[in-house]
Amino acid sequence: MLTGKQRAFLRGKANQIEVVAQIGKDGLSRSAVSGIGTALKARELVKVRVLPNSGLDTRAACDEVCAALDAEPVQTIGTIFVLFRQKDKDSAFELPKP
């Protein structure tokens, strides 16, 4: 579970990254969740866009993906949400202490 200070730190880092995955008309298919999981494994911090034709609420999609991938939600704004899952070793992010 992330603290407020850690979320704020990660939100700042998320401003600098591009959207790496999109959820479209197929919704949260296995391939979409798998692609997001692969990106999380490589990058730790991932920005995802929910397209309007998906028919999904951004917050609900974020919660579903977090549950499926054991990730932490960082931020949800409009149609974009940010996820974080820290690597056990060699993490690129040193989170502030709680």
GULO-193894 format. One record per residue (C-alpha): residue number from 1; residue in three letters; x, y, z. Coordinates in nm, 3 decimals. Last residue first. Example, Ala and Ser with C-alpha at 12.3 -4.5 7.8 and 13.67 -1.06 7.14 Angstrom:
BEGIN
i;aa;u;v;w
2;ser;1.367;-0.106;0.714;
1;ala;1.230;-0.450;0.780;
This chain:
BEGIN
i;aa;u;v;w
98;pro;0.650;0.626;0.506;
97;lys;0.999;0.633;0.349;
96;pro;1.019;0.806;0.010;
95;leu;1.024;0.562;-0.280;
94;glu;1.349;0.471;-0.450;
93;phe;1.243;0.405;-0.807;
92;ala;1.446;0.226;-1.075;
91;ser;1.420;-0.100;-0.883;
90;asp;1.716;-0.335;-0.908;
89;lys;1.558;-0.621;-0.714;
88;asp;1.203;-0.687;-0.595;
87;lys;1.055;-0.477;-0.872;
86;gln;0.797;-0.217;-0.776;
85;arg;0.448;-0.228;-0.922;
84;phe;0.296;0.106;-1.016;
83;leu;-0.011;0.203;-1.216;
82;val;-0.120;0.533;-1.372;
81;phe;-0.465;0.608;-1.510;
80;ile;-0.580;0.810;-1.809;
79;thr;-0.932;0.884;-1.933;
78;gly;-0.995;1.181;-1.706;
77;ile;-0.738;1.165;-1.428;
76;thr;-0.669;0.851;-1.226;
75;gln;-0.352;0.832;-1.019;
74;val;-0.120;0.591;-0.842;
73;pro;-0.306;0.261;-0.846;
72;glu;-0.092;-0.018;-0.701;
71;ala;-0.032;-0.342;-0.891;
70;asp;-0.118;-0.706;-0.819;
69;leu;-0.178;-0.766;-1.191;
68;ala;-0.543;-0.874;-1.195;
67;ala;-0.647;-0.659;-0.900;
66;cys;-0.471;-0.353;-1.038;
65;val;-0.624;-0.410;-1.382;
64;glu;-0.974;-0.429;-1.236;
63;asp;-0.925;-0.120;-1.017;
62;cys;-0.793;0.083;-1.310;
61;ala;-1.083;-0.025;-1.532;
60;ala;-1.330;0.079;-1.261;
59;arg;-1.158;0.417;-1.223;
58;thr;-1.159;0.481;-1.599;
57;asp;-1.524;0.387;-1.647;
56;leu;-1.556;0.148;-1.937;
55;gly;-1.755;0.183;-2.260;
54;ser;-1.447;0.100;-2.465;
53;asn;-1.538;0.355;-2.733;
52;pro;-1.418;0.641;-2.512;
51;leu;-1.059;0.509;-2.501;
50;val;-0.910;0.420;-2.165;
49;arg;-0.547;0.537;-2.158;
48;val;-0.274;0.365;-1.954;
47;lys;0.039;0.511;-1.790;
46;val;0.289;0.265;-1.647;
45;leu;0.543;0.281;-1.363;
44;glu;0.744;-0.040;-1.298;
43;arg;0.907;-0.018;-1.644;
42;ala;0.979;-0.373;-1.763;
41;lys;0.744;-0.574;-1.544;
40;leu;0.479;-0.304;-1.566;
39;ala;0.499;-0.308;-1.947;
38;thr;0.452;-0.685;-1.952;
37;gly;0.157;-0.658;-1.717;
36;ile;-0.003;-0.388;-1.935;
35;gly;0.034;-0.617;-2.234;
34;ser;-0.117;-0.909;-2.043;
33;val;-0.413;-0.697;-1.934;
32;ala;-0.476;-0.594;-2.295;
31;ser;-0.427;-0.951;-2.423;
30;arg;-0.666;-1.091;-2.165;
29;ser;-0.933;-0.846;-2.273;
28;leu;-1.022;-0.542;-2.067;
27;gly;-1.241;-0.365;-2.319;
26;asp;-1.250;-0.487;-2.679;
25;lys;-1.346;-0.136;-2.790;
24;gly;-1.023;0.012;-2.664;
23;ile;-0.794;-0.003;-2.362;
22;gln;-0.470;0.169;-2.448;
21;ala;-0.116;0.098;-2.336;
20;val;0.217;0.281;-2.310;
19;val;0.098;0.637;-2.245;
18;glu;0.409;0.856;-2.227;
17;ile;0.626;0.928;-1.923;
16;gln;0.734;1.261;-1.772;
15;asn;0.421;1.336;-1.573;
14;ala;0.441;0.986;-1.424;
13;lys;0.752;1.081;-1.221;
12;gly;0.562;1.356;-1.042;
11;arg;0.269;1.124;-0.981;
10;leu;0.517;0.871;-0.836;
9;phe;0.644;1.119;-0.575;
8;ala;0.288;1.224;-0.486;
7;arg;0.190;0.859;-0.449;
6;gln;0.489;0.799;-0.218;
5;lys;0.394;1.097;-0.001;
4;gly;0.033;0.983;0.018;
3;thr;0.138;0.636;0.129;
2;leu;0.140;0.338;-0.103;
1;met;0.000;0.000;0.000;
